[in-house]
Amino acid sequence: MNYPWKELSPKDPLTIQQTCFISDIDKKVVTFLYQPIIGPYAYSLYMTLLADFEGVGQQKNKTIHSEFLSVLGLGIPDFYQARSRLEGIGLLNTYISEENGEKEYIYEPLMPVTSEQFFQEDLLRMLLREHVGETKLHNLQKRFSYQQLDSSKLKKVTKSFLNVYEVATSIHPLDKQEGYTFISSKKGKAPLLKTTTFNHAYLKQLLQSEFFTPESLTRELRHTIEVLHQLYGIDEQEMSQLILRASHLETGAVDIQELENLAADTTNQPVLKRVLKDKLETGMEQTASQLENRRTALVKGGYSKQEVDLVLLSEKLSPYSFIANIKAQKKGEVTSNEKRLLNFLLSQYKMSTAVLNMLIYYVLVIQDEPTINKGKAETIANDWMQSNVSLPEEAINKTKQFVGQRIAAAEKRSVRQYGKNVVRKVETLPEWAKEESQPKEERLLSEEERRRFNERLEKFRGGRKAGDD
């Protein structure tokens, strides 16, 4: 198997170098604002990198990864994942030196953005909101803000430099040593969000038909639109309606905070109608011809009709829509914890939306669980990530493999515990105890069940579409 961390060995040497000042305030920003997004392993790695060297501008003596991993209490897969999260969010640069045939890693911890930049950056702010909730987000904003002084009621009596210090008549210039660069307080950088799946020109046409002024579609608003599209799978038509609802009637200006609230509120609807834009994989809409080619390839790959239908459905719907429809058929609702978990799995495990839908299907349909448990979901996601599962059909293969292993293990235990020639006293259990003790049967839906599932799905989607007005 092609594990992403296969090139990283515990014996590989590493060096830590810090090229900028990272203050206690910066560390508080990472602790309270970044940690909910990157998770505890990445946070521990970042803090250990800062603590485990002699000083700013100096390189820590060369060590090997195994010694560093023992301090963190992590294995190579968890370490690689934590390192990747720091790199992706802009808190770490990783370099590889291969001089004289020896590979060495150099880790450079980076400054976070300031608290002000963090709350102004749509992507970071909304990711934090999805993890901690609206109330906690407001509390964190208060933690990193202060009440301004009323300068009109104050008299400034601070002395100037020349009032305090006497300047010498001659000042000798400082000779700069070659090969060295002065350390500075570099600005932290927020992660860049680029997408080609949202058609801004089409959105502009939709808004102009509603007498929306093009000048109101500012650069800041366009960035917010990109983030909302990525997080919630909102398409151009739905986005135009949200923008109009968040617009001021007289000025036409868009209240970005209100737009974010409206977008988040749409995920509370019991049945969603969003269509997957494939934003994390190819970024291209599948045409009818492409869908037919996809179906043909899956059939040739040996997948049954019900499996092919499930794969195509997983690629068509966003995770929010997929789980909402399943919950509606089970006469349940998507919990707030499940919504946060979906965002967490997408961002932290780099899962495609189609693969995440297969995880949802496995837990809620095959295992028939009422809700998705975070621990179980992370276990499955981690296993699929280690197995390089990137397509929904690969998730089906892993599911079959996992169910088969469990059945084989159960049969093996049964044979080992109850040999053919061993006579044992058997206690008769009541019917309720027998039912409770039996493990849940894990299977894919039959073709008839699959047909009823699709009919109910279309019914729910049709009912939602009729009530959009």
Contacts in CASP RR format, 6 or more apart in sequence:
PFRMAT RR
TARGET T0000
AUTHOR 0000-0000-0000
METHOD contacts of the structure
MODEL  1
MNYPWKELSPKDPLTIQQTCFISDIDKKVVTFLYQPIIGPYAYSLYMTLL
ADFEGVGQQKNKTIHSEFLSVLGLGIPDFYQARSRLEGIGLLNTYISEEN
GEKEYIYEPLMPVTSEQFFQEDLLRMLLREHVGETKLHNLQKRFSYQQLD
SSKLKKVTKSFLNVYEVATSIHPLDKQEGYTFISSKKGKAPLLKTTTFNH
AYLKQLLQSEFFTPESLTRELRHTIEVLHQLYGIDEQEMSQLILRASHLE
TGAVDIQELENLAADTTNQPVLKRVLKDKLETGMEQTASQLENRRTALVK
GGYSKQEVDLVLLSEKLSPYSFIANIKAQKKGEVTSNEKRLLNFLLSQYK
MSTAVLNMLIYYVLVIQDEPTINKGKAETIANDWMQSNVSLPEEAINKTK
QFVGQRIAAAEKRSVRQYGKNVVRKVETLPEWAKEESQPKEERLLSEEER
RRFNERLEKFRGGRKAGDD
1 386 0 8 1.000
1 387 0 8 1.000
1 388 0 8 1.000
2 388 0 8 1.000
3 77 0 8 1.000
3 386 0 8 1.000
3 388 0 8 1.000
4 80 0 8 1.000
4 388 0 8 1.000
5 76 0 8 1.000
5 77 0 8 1.000
5 79 0 8 1.000
5 80 0 8 1.000
8 65 0 8 1.000
8 76 0 8 1.000
8 79 0 8 1.000
8 80 0 8 1.000
9 65 0 8 1.000
9 76 0 8 1.000
10 64 0 8 1.000
10 65 0 8 1.000
10 66 0 8 1.000
10 69 0 8 1.000
10 76 0 8 1.000
11 64 0 8 1.000
11 65 0 8 1.000
11 66 0 8 1.000
12 64 0 8 1.000
12 65 0 8 1.000
12 103 0 8 1.000
12 104 0 8 1.000
12 105 0 8 1.000
13 62 0 8 1.000
13 63 0 8 1.000
13 64 0 8 1.000
13 65 0 8 1.000
13 102 0 8 1.000
13 103 0 8 1.000
13 104 0 8 1.000
13 105 0 8 1.000
14 62 0 8 1.000
14 63 0 8 1.000
14 64 0 8 1.000
14 65 0 8 1.000
14 68 0 8 1.000
14 104 0 8 1.000
14 105 0 8 1.000
14 106 0 8 1.000
14 107 0 8 1.000
15 59 0 8 1.000
15 60 0 8 1.000
15 61 0 8 1.000
15 62 0 8 1.000
15 63 0 8 1.000
15 104 0 8 1.000
15 105 0 8 1.000
15 106 0 8 1.000
15 107 0 8 1.000
16 49 0 8 1.000
16 52 0 8 1.000
16 53 0 8 1.000
16 59 0 8 1.000
16 60 0 8 1.000
16 106 0 8 1.000
16 107 0 8 1.000
16 108 0 8 1.000
16 109 0 8 1.000
17 53 0 8 1.000
17 57 0 8 1.000
17 58 0 8 1.000
17 59 0 8 1.000
17 60 0 8 1.000
17 106 0 8 1.000
17 107 0 8 1.000
17 108 0 8 1.000
18 50 0 8 1.000
18 53 0 8 1.000
18 55 0 8 1.000
18 56 0 8 1.000
18 57 0 8 1.000
18 108 0 8 1.000
18 109 0 8 1.000
19 57 0 8 1.000
19 108 0 8 1.000
19 181 0 8 1.000
19 183 0 8 1.000
19 186 0 8 1.000
20 56 0 8 1.000
20 110 0 8 1.000
20 111 0 8 1.000
20 183 0 8 1.000
20 184 0 8 1.000
20 185 0 8 1.000
20 186 0 8 1.000
21 56 0 8 1.000
21 111 0 8 1.000
21 183 0 8 1.000
21 184 0 8 1.000
21 185 0 8 1.000
22 50 0 8 1.000
22 109 0 8 1.000
22 111 0 8 1.000
26 111 0 8 1.000
26 112 0 8 1.000
27 47 0 8 1.000
27 50 0 8 1.000
29 112 0 8 1.000
29 113 0 8 1.000
29 114 0 8 1.000
29 115 0 8 1.000
29 118 0 8 1.000
29 144 0 8 1.000
30 43 0 8 1.000
30 46 0 8 1.000
30 47 0 8 1.000
30 91 0 8 1.000
30 112 0 8 1.000
31 43 0 8 1.000
32 140 0 8 1.000
32 143 0 8 1.000
32 144 0 8 1.000
33 112 0 8 1.000
33 115 0 8 1.000
33 118 0 8 1.000
33 124 0 8 1.000
33 128 0 8 1.000
33 140 0 8 1.000
33 144 0 8 1.000
34 43 0 8 1.000
34 89 0 8 1.000
34 91 0 8 1.000
34 112 0 8 1.000
35 43 0 8 1.000
36 128 0 8 1.000
36 131 0 8 1.000
36 132 0 8 1.000
37 89 0 8 1.000
37 124 0 8 1.000
37 127 0 8 1.000
37 128 0 8 1.000
37 131 0 8 1.000
37 347 0 8 1.000
38 46 0 8 1.000
38 82 0 8 1.000
38 85 0 8 1.000
38 86 0 8 1.000
38 89 0 8 1.000
38 91 0 8 1.000
38 348 0 8 1.000
39 85 0 8 1.000
39 348 0 8 1.000
41 72 0 8 1.000
41 74 0 8 1.000
41 78 0 8 1.000
41 79 0 8 1.000
41 81 0 8 1.000
41 82 0 8 1.000
41 85 0 8 1.000
42 81 0 8 1.000
42 82 0 8 1.000
42 83 0 8 1.000
42 85 0 8 1.000
42 86 0 8 1.000
42 91 0 8 1.000
44 72 0 8 1.000
44 82 0 8 1.000
45 72 0 8 1.000
45 74 0 8 1.000
45 79 0 8 1.000
45 82 0 8 1.000
45 83 0 8 1.000
45 86 0 8 1.000
46 86 0 8 1.000
46 91 0 8 1.000
46 92 0 8 1.000
46 109 0 8 1.000
48 68 0 8 1.000
48 71 0 8 1.000
48 72 0 8 1.000
49 92 0 8 1.000
49 107 0 8 1.000
49 109 0 8 1.000
50 109 0 8 1.000
52 60 0 8 1.000
52 68 0 8 1.000
52 71 0 8 1.000
53 59 0 8 1.000
53 60 0 8 1.000
54 60 0 8 1.000
56 183 0 8 1.000
57 183 0 8 1.000
62 104 0 8 1.000
65 76 0 8 1.000
65 79 0 8 1.000
65 105 0 8 1.000
69 75 0 8 1.000
69 76 0 8 1.000
69 79 0 8 1.000
72 79 0 8 1.000
74 82 0 8 1.000
77 382 0 8 1.000
77 386 0 8 1.000
81 348 0 8 1.000
81 385 0 8 1.000
83 92 0 8 1.000
83 94 0 8 1.000
83 107 0 8 1.000
85 348 0 8 1.000
86 92 0 8 1.000
87 93 0 8 1.000
87 94 0 8 1.000
88 191 0 8 1.000
89 191 0 8 1.000
90 110 0 8 1.000
90 188 0 8 1.000
90 189 0 8 1.000
90 190 0 8 1.000
90 191 0 8 1.000
91 109 0 8 1.000
91 110 0 8 1.000
91 112 0 8 1.000
92 107 0 8 1.000
92 108 0 8 1.000
92 109 0 8 1.000
92 110 0 8 1.000
93 107 0 8 1.000
93 108 0 8 1.000
93 110 0 8 1.000
94 105 0 8 1.000
94 106 0 8 1.000
94 107 0 8 1.000
94 108 0 8 1.000
95 105 0 8 1.000
95 106 0 8 1.000
95 107 0 8 1.000
95 108 0 8 1.000
96 103 0 8 1.000
96 104 0 8 1.000
96 105 0 8 1.000
96 106 0 8 1.000
97 103 0 8 1.000
97 104 0 8 1.000
97 105 0 8 1.000
97 106 0 8 1.000
98 104 0 8 1.000
110 186 0 8 1.000
110 188 0 8 1.000
110 189 0 8 1.000
111 185 0 8 1.000
111 186 0 8 1.000
111 187 0 8 1.000
111 188 0 8 1.000
112 118 0 8 1.000
112 188 0 8 1.000
113 121 0 8 1.000
113 124 0 8 1.000
113 187 0 8 1.000
113 188 0 8 1.000
113 189 0 8 1.000
113 190 0 8 1.000
114 187 0 8 1.000
114 188 0 8 1.000
115 144 0 8 1.000
115 145 0 8 1.000
116 144 0 8 1.000
117 188 0 8 1.000
117 190 0 8 1.000
118 124 0 8 1.000
118 125 0 8 1.000
118 128 0 8 1.000
118 190 0 8 1.000
119 125 0 8 1.000
119 141 0 8 1.000
119 144 0 8 1.000
121 190 0 8 1.000
122 223 0 8 1.000
122 224 0 8 1.000
122 227 0 8 1.000
122 256 0 8 1.000
122 260 0 8 1.000
123 190 0 8 1.000
123 191 0 8 1.000
123 193 0 8 1.000
123 227 0 8 1.000
123 230 0 8 1.000
124 190 0 8 1.000
124 191 0 8 1.000
125 137 0 8 1.000
126 227 0 8 1.000
126 228 0 8 1.000
126 231 0 8 1.000
126 260 0 8 1.000
127 231 0 8 1.000
127 343 0 8 1.000
127 347 0 8 1.000
128 137 0 8 1.000
128 140 0 8 1.000
129 137 0 8 1.000
129 260 0 8 1.000
129 264 0 8 1.000
130 231 0 8 1.000
130 339 0 8 1.000
130 340 0 8 1.000
130 343 0 8 1.000
130 344 0 8 1.000
131 340 0 8 1.000
131 343 0 8 1.000
131 344 0 8 1.000
132 140 0 8 1.000
133 340 0 8 1.000
176 182 0 8 1.000
193 223 0 8 1.000
193 226 0 8 1.000
193 227 0 8 1.000
193 230 0 8 1.000
195 226 0 8 1.000
195 229 0 8 1.000
195 230 0 8 1.000
195 279 0 8 1.000
195 283 0 8 1.000
196 283 0 8 1.000
196 284 0 8 1.000
197 229 0 8 1.000
197 277 0 8 1.000
197 278 0 8 1.000
197 279 0 8 1.000
197 283 0 8 1.000
197 284 0 8 1.000
197 285 0 8 1.000
198 225 0 8 1.000
198 226 0 8 1.000
198 229 0 8 1.000
198 236 0 8 1.000
198 239 0 8 1.000
198 277 0 8 1.000
199 236 0 8 1.000
200 222 0 8 1.000
200 225 0 8 1.000
202 236 0 8 1.000
203 225 0 8 1.000
203 236 0 8 1.000
203 239 0 8 1.000
203 240 0 8 1.000
204 214 0 8 1.000
204 217 0 8 1.000
206 236 0 8 1.000
206 237 0 8 1.000
206 240 0 8 1.000
207 214 0 8 1.000
207 217 0 8 1.000
207 240 0 8 1.000
207 243 0 8 1.000
207 244 0 8 1.000
208 214 0 8 1.000
210 240 0 8 1.000
210 244 0 8 1.000
212 243 0 8 1.000
212 244 0 8 1.000
212 247 0 8 1.000
212 252 0 8 1.000
213 252 0 8 1.000
216 247 0 8 1.000
216 252 0 8 1.000
216 253 0 8 1.000
216 254 0 8 1.000
218 254 0 8 1.000
220 256 0 8 1.000
221 243 0 8 1.000
221 254 0 8 1.000
221 256 0 8 1.000
221 259 0 8 1.000
224 256 0 8 1.000
224 259 0 8 1.000
224 260 0 8 1.000
225 239 0 8 1.000
225 243 0 8 1.000
228 234 0 8 1.000
228 239 0 8 1.000
228 242 0 8 1.000
228 259 0 8 1.000
228 260 0 8 1.000
228 263 0 8 1.000
229 235 0 8 1.000
229 239 0 8 1.000
229 277 0 8 1.000
229 279 0 8 1.000
230 279 0 8 1.000
231 263 0 8 1.000
231 343 0 8 1.000
232 263 0 8 1.000
232 264 0 8 1.000
232 266 0 8 1.000
232 267 0 8 1.000
232 274 0 8 1.000
232 318 0 8 1.000
232 320 0 8 1.000
233 274 0 8 1.000
233 276 0 8 1.000
233 277 0 8 1.000
233 279 0 8 1.000
233 318 0 8 1.000
233 320 0 8 1.000
234 242 0 8 1.000
234 263 0 8 1.000
234 266 0 8 1.000
234 274 0 8 1.000
235 274 0 8 1.000
235 275 0 8 1.000
235 277 0 8 1.000
238 266 0 8 1.000
238 274 0 8 1.000
242 259 0 8 1.000
242 262 0 8 1.000
242 263 0 8 1.000
242 266 0 8 1.000
243 254 0 8 1.000
243 259 0 8 1.000
245 258 0 8 1.000
245 262 0 8 1.000
246 254 0 8 1.000
246 255 0 8 1.000
246 256 0 8 1.000
246 258 0 8 1.000
246 259 0 8 1.000
246 262 0 8 1.000
247 253 0 8 1.000
247 254 0 8 1.000
247 255 0 8 1.000
248 254 0 8 1.000
248 255 0 8 1.000
266 272 0 8 1.000
267 320 0 8 1.000
267 334 0 8 1.000
267 339 0 8 1.000
269 324 0 8 1.000
269 464 0 8 1.000
270 324 0 8 1.000
270 327 0 8 1.000
270 328 0 8 1.000
270 332 0 8 1.000
270 333 0 8 1.000
270 334 0 8 1.000
271 324 0 8 1.000
271 325 0 8 1.000
271 328 0 8 1.000
271 460 0 8 1.000
271 461 0 8 1.000
271 463 0 8 1.000
271 464 0 8 1.000
272 318 0 8 1.000
272 320 0 8 1.000
272 321 0 8 1.000
272 324 0 8 1.000
272 325 0 8 1.000
272 464 0 8 1.000
273 321 0 8 1.000
273 461 0 8 1.000
273 464 0 8 1.000
273 465 0 8 1.000
273 468 0 8 1.000
274 317 0 8 1.000
274 318 0 8 1.000
274 320 0 8 1.000
274 321 0 8 1.000
275 316 0 8 1.000
275 317 0 8 1.000
275 318 0 8 1.000
275 321 0 8 1.000
276 315 0 8 1.000
276 316 0 8 1.000
276 317 0 8 1.000
276 318 0 8 1.000
276 321 0 8 1.000
276 353 0 8 1.000
276 354 0 8 1.000
277 283 0 8 1.000
277 285 0 8 1.000
277 318 0 8 1.000
278 284 0 8 1.000
278 285 0 8 1.000
278 286 0 8 1.000
278 315 0 8 1.000
278 353 0 8 1.000
278 354 0 8 1.000
279 353 0 8 1.000
280 346 0 8 1.000
280 350 0 8 1.000
280 351 0 8 1.000
280 352 0 8 1.000
280 353 0 8 1.000
281 352 0 8 1.000
281 353 0 8 1.000
281 354 0 8 1.000
281 390 0 8 1.000
286 294 0 8 1.000
286 315 0 8 1.000
291 312 0 8 1.000
294 312 0 8 1.000
294 315 0 8 1.000
295 308 0 8 1.000
295 312 0 8 1.000
298 307 0 8 1.000
298 308 0 8 1.000
298 311 0 8 1.000
298 312 0 8 1.000
298 393 0 8 1.000
299 305 0 8 1.000
299 308 0 8 1.000
303 311 0 8 1.000
303 393 0 8 1.000
303 396 0 8 1.000
304 447 0 8 1.000
305 447 0 8 1.000
305 450 0 8 1.000
306 444 0 8 1.000
306 445 0 8 1.000
306 446 0 8 1.000
306 447 0 8 1.000
306 450 0 8 1.000
307 393 0 8 1.000
307 396 0 8 1.000
307 444 0 8 1.000
309 450 0 8 1.000
309 454 0 8 1.000
310 358 0 8 1.000
310 361 0 8 1.000
310 392 0 8 1.000
310 396 0 8 1.000
310 444 0 8 1.000
310 450 0 8 1.000
311 354 0 8 1.000
311 392 0 8 1.000
311 393 0 8 1.000
311 396 0 8 1.000
313 322 0 8 1.000
313 357 0 8 1.000
313 454 0 8 1.000
313 457 0 8 1.000
314 322 0 8 1.000
314 354 0 8 1.000
314 355 0 8 1.000
314 357 0 8 1.000
314 358 0 8 1.000
314 361 0 8 1.000
314 392 0 8 1.000
315 354 0 8 1.000
315 392 0 8 1.000
317 325 0 8 1.000
317 357 0 8 1.000
318 353 0 8 1.000
319 342 0 8 1.000
319 346 0 8 1.000
319 353 0 8 1.000
319 356 0 8 1.000
319 357 0 8 1.000
319 360 0 8 1.000
320 334 0 8 1.000
320 339 0 8 1.000
320 342 0 8 1.000
322 357 0 8 1.000
322 360 0 8 1.000
322 361 0 8 1.000
323 334 0 8 1.000
323 338 0 8 1.000
323 342 0 8 1.000
323 360 0 8 1.000
323 364 0 8 1.000
323 372 0 8 1.000
324 334 0 8 1.000
325 457 0 8 1.000
325 460 0 8 1.000
325 461 0 8 1.000
326 360 0 8 1.000
326 361 0 8 1.000
326 364 0 8 1.000
326 365 0 8 1.000
327 333 0 8 1.000
327 334 0 8 1.000
327 364 0 8 1.000
328 460 0 8 1.000
329 453 0 8 1.000
329 456 0 8 1.000
329 457 0 8 1.000
329 460 0 8 1.000
330 364 0 8 1.000
330 370 0 8 1.000
332 370 0 8 1.000
335 371 0 8 1.000
337 371 0 8 1.000
337 374 0 8 1.000
338 371 0 8 1.000
338 372 0 8 1.000
341 372 0 8 1.000
341 374 0 8 1.000
341 377 0 8 1.000
342 356 0 8 1.000
344 374 0 8 1.000
345 351 0 8 1.000
345 356 0 8 1.000
345 359 0 8 1.000
345 377 0 8 1.000
345 378 0 8 1.000
345 381 0 8 1.000
346 353 0 8 1.000
346 356 0 8 1.000
349 378 0 8 1.000
349 381 0 8 1.000
349 382 0 8 1.000
349 385 0 8 1.000
350 385 0 8 1.000
351 359 0 8 1.000
351 381 0 8 1.000
351 384 0 8 1.000
351 385 0 8 1.000
352 390 0 8 1.000
352 391 0 8 1.000
354 391 0 8 1.000
354 392 0 8 1.000
355 384 0 8 1.000
355 389 0 8 1.000
355 390 0 8 1.000
355 391 0 8 1.000
355 392 0 8 1.000
355 394 0 8 1.000
355 395 0 8 1.000
357 392 0 8 1.000
358 392 0 8 1.000
358 395 0 8 1.000
358 396 0 8 1.000
358 399 0 8 1.000
359 377 0 8 1.000
359 380 0 8 1.000
359 381 0 8 1.000
359 384 0 8 1.000
359 395 0 8 1.000
360 372 0 8 1.000
362 380 0 8 1.000
362 395 0 8 1.000
362 399 0 8 1.000
363 369 0 8 1.000
363 372 0 8 1.000
363 373 0 8 1.000
363 376 0 8 1.000
363 377 0 8 1.000
363 380 0 8 1.000
364 372 0 8 1.000
365 445 0 8 1.000
366 399 0 8 1.000
366 403 0 8 1.000
366 442 0 8 1.000
366 443 0 8 1.000
366 444 0 8 1.000
367 440 0 8 1.000
367 442 0 8 1.000
368 440 0 8 1.000
369 376 0 8 1.000
383 398 0 8 1.000
383 402 0 8 1.000
384 395 0 8 1.000
384 398 0 8 1.000
387 394 0 8 1.000
387 398 0 8 1.000
388 394 0 8 1.000
389 395 0 8 1.000
389 398 0 8 1.000
396 444 0 8 1.000
399 444 0 8 1.000
403 442 0 8 1.000
403 443 0 8 1.000
406 442 0 8 1.000
410 439 0 8 1.000
418 424 0 8 1.000
429 437 0 8 1.000
445 453 0 8 1.000
END
